[in-house]
Amino acid sequence: MGKKNTFNVGDIVKLKSGGPEMTIRSVNKHYETKEFSGTYECQWFAGKKLDQGHFPEESLMPVVKESE
């Protein structure tokens, strides 16, 4: 059995090294086994431009919003 993903689609994360808050767009899975590949596709806004990229789970941390 493969590794289980920590984050799910819609979760807000950021890089451990800093940068903008990003939303998990997809949990990447191996084509044949359908097991978690260890990476996520994330999207974020850079000004008004929507950007996206693939990131390994080890480079991401959750963004915790304070209760209103």
Biopython code that builds the backbone (N, CA, C, O; Angstrom):
import numpy as np
from Bio.PDB.StructureBuilder import StructureBuilder

atoms = [
    (1, "MET", "N", (0.839, -1.182, 0.000)),
    (1, "MET", "CA", (0.000, 0.000, 0.000)),
    (1, "MET", "C", (0.880, 1.240, 0.000)),
    (1, "MET", "O", (1.896, 1.283, 0.693)),
    (2, "GLY", "N", (0.495, 2.249, -0.775)),
    (2, "GLY", "CA", (1.306, 3.449, -0.923)),
    (2, "GLY", "C", (1.066, 4.474, 0.173)),
    (2, "GLY", "O", (0.275, 4.267, 1.093)),
    (3, "LYS", "N", (1.766, 5.568, 0.044)),
    (3, "LYS", "CA", (1.662, 6.670, 0.994)),
    (3, "LYS", "C", (0.303, 7.358, 0.866)),
    (3, "LYS", "O", (-0.218, 7.501, -0.240)),
    (4, "LYS", "N", (-0.265, 7.778, 1.977)),
    (4, "LYS", "CA", (-1.548, 8.479, 1.977)),
    (4, "LYS", "C", (-1.292, 9.982, 1.920)),
    (4, "LYS", "O", (-0.386, 10.496, 2.576)),
    (5, "ASN", "N", (-2.110, 10.680, 1.122)),
    (5, "ASN", "CA", (-1.945, 12.120, 1.003)),
    (5, "ASN", "C", (-2.391, 12.830, 2.273)),
    (5, "ASN", "O", (-3.359, 12.430, 2.920)),
    (6, "THR", "N", (-1.665, 13.897, 2.618)),
    (6, "THR", "CA", (-1.963, 14.711, 3.792)),
    (6, "THR", "C", (-3.004, 15.767, 3.471)),
    (6, "THR", "O", (-3.861, 16.064, 4.304)),
    (7, "PHE", "N", (-2.942, 16.339, 2.270)),
    (7, "PHE", "CA", (-3.826, 17.428, 1.864)),
    (7, "PHE", "C", (-4.864, 16.922, 0.871)),
    (7, "PHE", "O", (-4.671, 15.900, 0.211)),
    (8, "ASN", "N", (-5.973, 17.661, 0.779)),
    (8, "ASN", "CA", (-7.058, 17.326, -0.139)),
    (8, "ASN", "C", (-7.384, 18.527, -1.015)),
    (8, "ASN", "O", (-6.981, 19.647, -0.704)),
    (9, "VAL", "N", (-8.102, 18.306, -2.097)),
    (9, "VAL", "CA", (-8.520, 19.374, -2.997)),
    (9, "VAL", "C", (-9.247, 20.445, -2.186)),
    (9, "VAL", "O", (-10.135, 20.137, -1.391)),
    (10, "GLY", "N", (-8.866, 21.698, -2.392)),
    (10, "GLY", "CA", (-9.481, 22.823, -1.695)),
    (10, "GLY", "C", (-8.724, 23.280, -0.462)),
    (10, "GLY", "O", (-8.979, 24.374, 0.041)),
    (11, "ASP", "N", (-7.799, 22.471, 0.037)),
    (11, "ASP", "CA", (-7.008, 22.881, 1.198)),
    (11, "ASP", "C", (-6.102, 24.050, 0.825)),
    (11, "ASP", "O", (-5.623, 24.140, -0.306)),
    (12, "ILE", "N", (-5.870, 24.946, 1.788)),
    (12, "ILE", "CA", (-4.980, 26.092, 1.597)),
    (12, "ILE", "C", (-3.623, 25.745, 2.191)),
    (12, "ILE", "O", (-3.523, 25.351, 3.353)),
    (13, "VAL", "N", (-2.582, 25.897, 1.379)),
    (13, "VAL", "CA", (-1.219, 25.570, 1.799)),
    (13, "VAL", "C", (-0.274, 26.680, 1.366)),
    (13, "VAL", "O", (-0.654, 27.587, 0.626)),
    (14, "LYS", "N", (0.953, 26.591, 1.837)),
    (14, "LYS", "CA", (2.012, 27.469, 1.336)),
    (14, "LYS", "C", (3.316, 26.694, 1.392)),
    (14, "LYS", "O", (3.428, 25.680, 2.082)),
    (15, "LEU", "N", (4.292, 27.186, 0.658)),
    (15, "LEU", "CA", (5.604, 26.558, 0.670)),
    (15, "LEU", "C", (6.272, 26.803, 2.015)),
    (15, "LEU", "O", (6.133, 27.884, 2.587)),
    (16, "LYS", "N", (6.982, 25.831, 2.515)),
    (16, "LYS", "CA", (7.713, 25.988, 3.766)),
    (16, "LYS", "C", (8.741, 27.105, 3.653)),
    (16, "LYS", "O", (9.105, 27.728, 4.650)),
    (17, "SER", "N", (9.206, 27.355, 2.435)),
    (17, "SER", "CA", (10.200, 28.400, 2.204)),
    (17, "SER", "C", (9.578, 29.781, 2.041)),
    (17, "SER", "O", (10.299, 30.767, 1.893)),
    (18, "GLY", "N", (8.243, 29.866, 2.067)),
    (18, "GLY", "CA", (7.559, 31.148, 1.938)),
    (18, "GLY", "C", (6.780, 31.239, 0.635)),
    (18, "GLY", "O", (6.657, 30.262, -0.104)),
    (19, "GLY", "N", (6.261, 32.419, 0.368)),
    (19, "GLY", "CA", (5.495, 32.626, -0.852)),
    (19, "GLY", "C", (4.016, 32.781, -0.570)),
    (19, "GLY", "O", (3.602, 32.830, 0.588)),
    (20, "PRO", "N", (3.197, 32.861, -1.647)),
    (20, "PRO", "CA", (1.768, 33.110, -1.480)),
    (20, "PRO", "C", (1.009, 31.876, -0.978)),
    (20, "PRO", "O", (1.493, 30.748, -1.072)),
    (21, "GLU", "N", (-0.174, 32.119, -0.450)),
    (21, "GLU", "CA", (-1.059, 31.018, -0.110)),
    (21, "GLU", "C", (-1.547, 30.395, -1.412)),
    (21, "GLU", "O", (-1.823, 31.095, -2.386)),
    (22, "MET", "N", (-1.651, 29.065, -1.413)),
    (22, "MET", "CA", (-2.057, 28.342, -2.607)),
    (22, "MET", "C", (-3.195, 27.384, -2.250)),
    (22, "MET", "O", (-3.328, 26.960, -1.102)),
    (23, "THR", "N", (-4.000, 27.056, -3.237)),
    (23, "THR", "CA", (-5.085, 26.099, -3.058)),
    (23, "THR", "C", (-4.707, 24.802, -3.767)),
    (23, "THR", "O", (-4.222, 24.824, -4.898)),
    (24, "ILE", "N", (-4.933, 23.671, -3.094)),
    (24, "ILE", "CA", (-4.701, 22.372, -3.731)),
    (24, "ILE", "C", (-5.746, 22.194, -4.826)),
    (24, "ILE", "O", (-6.946, 22.174, -4.551)),
    (25, "ARG", "N", (-5.291, 22.067, -6.055)),
    (25, "ARG", "CA", (-6.193, 21.882, -7.195)),
    (25, "ARG", "C", (-6.418, 20.405, -7.478)),
    (25, "ARG", "O", (-7.525, 19.997, -7.830)),
    (26, "SER", "N", (-5.362, 19.596, -7.323)),
    (26, "SER", "CA", (-5.512, 18.152, -7.507)),
    (26, "SER", "C", (-4.437, 17.415, -6.727)),
    (26, "SER", "O", (-3.331, 17.912, -6.512)),
    (27, "VAL", "N", (-4.806, 16.207, -6.312)),
    (27, "VAL", "CA", (-3.892, 15.290, -5.644)),
    (27, "VAL", "C", (-3.384, 14.365, -6.740)),
    (27, "VAL", "O", (-4.163, 13.601, -7.310)),
    (28, "ASN", "N", (-2.100, 14.420, -7.042)),
    (28, "ASN", "CA", (-1.562, 13.643, -8.152)),
    (28, "ASN", "C", (-1.434, 12.166, -7.788)),
    (28, "ASN", "O", (-0.945, 11.816, -6.714)),
    (29, "LYS", "N", (-1.884, 11.306, -8.703)),
    (29, "LYS", "CA", (-1.843, 9.859, -8.494)),
    (29, "LYS", "C", (-1.155, 9.192, -9.670)),
    (29, "LYS", "O", (-1.180, 9.695, -10.793)),
    (30, "HIS", "N", (-0.533, 8.037, -9.391)),
    (30, "HIS", "CA", (0.097, 7.267, -10.452)),
    (30, "HIS", "C", (-0.973, 6.795, -11.431)),
    (30, "HIS", "O", (-2.055, 6.372, -11.023)),
    (31, "TYR", "N", (-0.670, 6.867, -12.703)),
    (31, "TYR", "CA", (-1.629, 6.529, -13.748)),
    (31, "TYR", "C", (-2.157, 5.101, -13.614)),
    (31, "TYR", "O", (-3.364, 4.879, -13.700)),
    (32, "GLU", "N", (-1.280, 4.149, -13.408)),
    (32, "GLU", "CA", (-1.695, 2.743, -13.375)),
    (32, "GLU", "C", (-2.201, 2.287, -12.010)),
    (32, "GLU", "O", (-3.230, 1.617, -11.925)),
    (33, "THR", "N", (-1.489, 2.644, -10.941)),
    (33, "THR", "CA", (-1.840, 2.132, -9.609)),
    (33, "THR", "C", (-2.886, 2.982, -8.900)),
    (33, "THR", "O", (-3.526, 2.521, -7.955)),
    (34, "LYS", "N", (-3.064, 4.224, -9.352)),
    (34, "LYS", "CA", (-3.987, 5.180, -8.722)),
    (34, "LYS", "C", (-3.603, 5.527, -7.284)),
    (34, "LYS", "O", (-4.421, 6.058, -6.533)),
    (35, "GLU", "N", (-2.365, 5.230, -6.901)),
    (35, "GLU", "CA", (-1.877, 5.579, -5.576)),
    (35, "GLU", "C", (-1.278, 6.978, -5.597)),
    (35, "GLU", "O", (-0.798, 7.439, -6.633)),
    (36, "PHE", "N", (-1.308, 7.650, -4.457)),
    (36, "PHE", "CA", (-0.767, 8.996, -4.313)),
    (36, "PHE", "C", (0.693, 9.026, -4.758)),
    (36, "PHE", "O", (1.503, 8.210, -4.319)),
    (37, "SER", "N", (1.018, 9.977, -5.633)),
    (37, "SER", "CA", (2.372, 10.060, -6.188)),
    (37, "SER", "C", (3.338, 10.851, -5.310)),
    (37, "SER", "O", (4.549, 10.813, -5.525)),
    (38, "GLY", "N", (2.801, 11.572, -4.317)),
    (38, "GLY", "CA", (3.662, 12.381, -3.457)),
    (38, "GLY", "C", (3.672, 13.852, -3.830)),
    (38, "GLY", "O", (4.358, 14.652, -3.193)),
    (39, "THR", "N", (2.901, 14.222, -4.879)),
    (39, "THR", "CA", (2.869, 15.619, -5.308)),
    (39, "THR", "C", (1.435, 16.114, -5.464)),
    (39, "THR", "O", (0.483, 15.340, -5.564)),
    (40, "TYR", "N", (1.331, 17.440, -5.479)),
    (40, "TYR", "CA", (0.039, 18.105, -5.629)),
    (40, "TYR", "C", (0.148, 19.160, -6.715)),
    (40, "TYR", "O", (1.220, 19.722, -6.942)),
    (41, "GLU", "N", (-0.967, 19.425, -7.385)),
    (41, "GLU", "CA", (-1.048, 20.572, -8.278)),
    (41, "GLU", "C", (-1.733, 21.673, -7.482)),
    (41, "GLU", "O", (-2.832, 21.483, -6.960)),
    (42, "CYS", "N", (-1.074, 22.827, -7.392)),
    (42, "CYS", "CA", (-1.599, 23.952, -6.624)),
    (42, "CYS", "C", (-1.819, 25.139, -7.550)),
    (42, "CYS", "O", (-1.174, 25.257, -8.592)),
    (43, "GLN", "N", (-2.738, 26.018, -7.158)),
    (43, "GLN", "CA", (-2.947, 27.261, -7.901)),
    (43, "GLN", "C", (-3.016, 28.426, -6.933)),
    (43, "GLN", "O", (-3.396, 28.268, -5.772)),
    (44, "TRP", "N", (-2.640, 29.610, -7.429)),
    (44, "TRP", "CA", (-2.609, 30.816, -6.606)),
    (44, "TRP", "C", (-2.663, 32.018, -7.526)),
    (44, "TRP", "O", (-2.466, 31.904, -8.735)),
    (45, "PHE", "N", (-2.933, 33.167, -6.936)),
    (45, "PHE", "CA", (-2.947, 34.410, -7.709)),
    (45, "PHE", "C", (-1.638, 35.154, -7.489)),
    (45, "PHE", "O", (-1.200, 35.353, -6.356)),
    (46, "ALA", "N", (-1.025, 35.559, -8.594)),
    (46, "ALA", "CA", (0.145, 36.432, -8.579)),
    (46, "ALA", "C", (-0.355, 37.776, -9.099)),
    (46, "ALA", "O", (-0.340, 38.028, -10.304)),
    (47, "GLY", "N", (-0.797, 38.634, -8.187)),
    (47, "GLY", "CA", (-1.499, 39.847, -8.589)),
    (47, "GLY", "C", (-2.880, 39.433, -9.084)),
    (47, "GLY", "O", (-3.663, 38.850, -8.335)),
    (48, "LYS", "N", (-3.179, 39.738, -10.357)),
    (48, "LYS", "CA", (-4.465, 39.332, -10.940)),
    (48, "LYS", "C", (-4.332, 38.078, -11.794)),
    (48, "LYS", "O", (-5.324, 37.555, -12.304)),
    (49, "LYS", "N", (-3.101, 37.600, -11.945)),
    (49, "LYS", "CA", (-2.842, 36.432, -12.802)),
    (49, "LYS", "C", (-2.950, 35.143, -11.996)),
    (49, "LYS", "O", (-2.327, 35.002, -10.944)),
    (50, "LEU", "N", (-3.759, 34.193, -12.508)),
    (50, "LEU", "CA", (-3.863, 32.877, -11.881)),
    (50, "LEU", "C", (-2.678, 32.039, -12.335)),
    (50, "LEU", "O", (-2.437, 31.894, -13.533)),
    (51, "ASP", "N", (-1.946, 31.492, -11.388)),
    (51, "ASP", "CA", (-0.760, 30.689, -11.693)),
    (51, "ASP", "C", (-0.935, 29.320, -11.078)),
    (51, "ASP", "O", (-1.785, 29.132, -10.208)),
    (52, "GLN", "N", (-0.130, 28.348, -11.526)),
    (52, "GLN", "CA", (-0.220, 26.996, -10.971)),
    (52, "GLN", "C", (1.109, 26.284, -11.095)),
    (52, "GLN", "O", (1.970, 26.670, -11.886)),
    (53, "GLY", "N", (1.262, 25.234, -10.301)),
    (53, "GLY", "CA", (2.484, 24.444, -10.342)),
    (53, "GLY", "C", (2.315, 23.160, -9.561)),
    (53, "GLY", "O", (1.339, 22.989, -8.830)),
    (54, "HIS", "N", (3.273, 22.253, -9.719)),
    (54, "HIS", "CA", (3.281, 20.965, -9.017)),
    (54, "HIS", "C", (4.337, 21.024, -7.908)),
    (54, "HIS", "O", (5.453, 21.500, -8.119)),
    (55, "PHE", "N", (3.961, 20.532, -6.729)),
    (55, "PHE", "CA", (4.856, 20.609, -5.578)),
    (55, "PHE", "C", (4.849, 19.298, -4.805)),
    (55, "PHE", "O", (3.796, 18.681, -4.647)),
    (56, "PRO", "N", (6.016, 18.862, -4.319)),
    (56, "PRO", "CA", (6.062, 17.662, -3.470)),
    (56, "PRO", "C", (5.458, 17.976, -2.099)),
    (56, "PRO", "O", (5.563, 19.094, -1.595)),
    (57, "GLU", "N", (4.832, 16.968, -1.520)),
    (57, "GLU", "CA", (4.186, 17.148, -0.224)),
    (57, "GLU", "C", (5.148, 17.683, 0.829)),
    (57, "GLU", "O", (4.755, 18.502, 1.660)),
    (58, "GLU", "N", (6.393, 17.238, 0.810)),
    (58, "GLU", "CA", (7.382, 17.638, 1.811)),
    (58, "GLU", "C", (7.683, 19.138, 1.785)),
    (58, "GLU", "O", (8.197, 19.677, 2.765)),
    (59, "SER", "N", (7.368, 19.820, 0.674)),
    (59, "SER", "CA", (7.670, 21.246, 0.575)),
    (59, "SER", "C", (6.508, 22.127, 1.024)),
    (59, "SER", "O", (6.643, 23.350, 1.059)),
    (60, "LEU", "N", (5.360, 21.521, 1.369)),
    (60, "LEU", "CA", (4.151, 22.279, 1.699)),
    (60, "LEU", "C", (3.805, 22.189, 3.180)),
    (60, "LEU", "O", (4.118, 21.211, 3.859)),
    (61, "MET", "N", (3.143, 23.253, 3.659)),
    (61, "MET", "CA", (2.613, 23.248, 5.017)),
    (61, "MET", "C", (1.208, 23.856, 4.978)),
    (61, "MET", "O", (0.929, 24.705, 4.132)),
    (62, "PRO", "N", (0.328, 23.434, 5.877)),
    (62, "PRO", "CA", (-1.040, 23.972, 5.867)),
    (62, "PRO", "C", (-1.055, 25.428, 6.342)),
    (62, "PRO", "O", (-0.230, 25.843, 7.155)),
    (63, "VAL", "N", (-2.011, 26.185, 5.814)),
    (63, "VAL", "CA", (-2.246, 27.546, 6.290)),
    (63, "VAL", "C", (-3.400, 27.454, 7.273)),
    (63, "VAL", "O", (-4.495, 27.008, 6.931)),
    (64, "VAL", "N", (-3.138, 27.881, 8.495)),
    (64, "VAL", "CA", (-4.169, 27.831, 9.535)),
    (64, "VAL", "C", (-4.756, 29.222, 9.698)),
    (64, "VAL", "O", (-4.056, 30.160, 10.079)),
    (65, "LYS", "N", (-6.035, 29.349, 9.410)),
    (65, "LYS", "CA", (-6.732, 30.632, 9.562)),
    (65, "LYS", "C", (-7.235, 30.748, 10.992)),
    (65, "LYS", "O", (-7.763, 29.790, 11.559)),
    (66, "GLU", "N", (-7.066, 31.932, 11.568)),
    (66, "GLU", "CA", (-7.583, 32.166, 12.913)),
    (66, "GLU", "C", (-9.097, 32.300, 12.843)),
    (66, "GLU", "O", (-9.629, 32.834, 11.869)),
    (67, "SER", "N", (-9.788, 31.824, 13.859)),
    (67, "SER", "CA", (-11.247, 31.917, 13.906)),
    (67, "SER", "C", (-11.656, 33.380, 13.967)),
    (67, "SER", "O", (-11.015, 34.201, 14.622)),
    (68, "GLU", "N", (-12.735, 33.679, 13.270)),
    (68, "GLU", "CA", (-13.217, 35.065, 13.252)),
    (68, "GLU", "C", (-14.070, 35.359, 14.454)),
    (68, "GLU", "O", (-14.562, 36.478, 14.604)),
]
sb = StructureBuilder()
sb.init_structure("model")
sb.init_model(0)
sb.init_chain("A")
sb.init_seg("    ")
for serial, (resi, resn, name, xyz) in enumerate(atoms, 1):
    if name == "N":
        sb.init_residue(resn, " ", resi, " ")
    sb.init_atom(name, np.array(xyz, "f"), 0.0, 1.0, " ", f" {name:<3s}", serial, name[0])
structure = sb.get_structure()
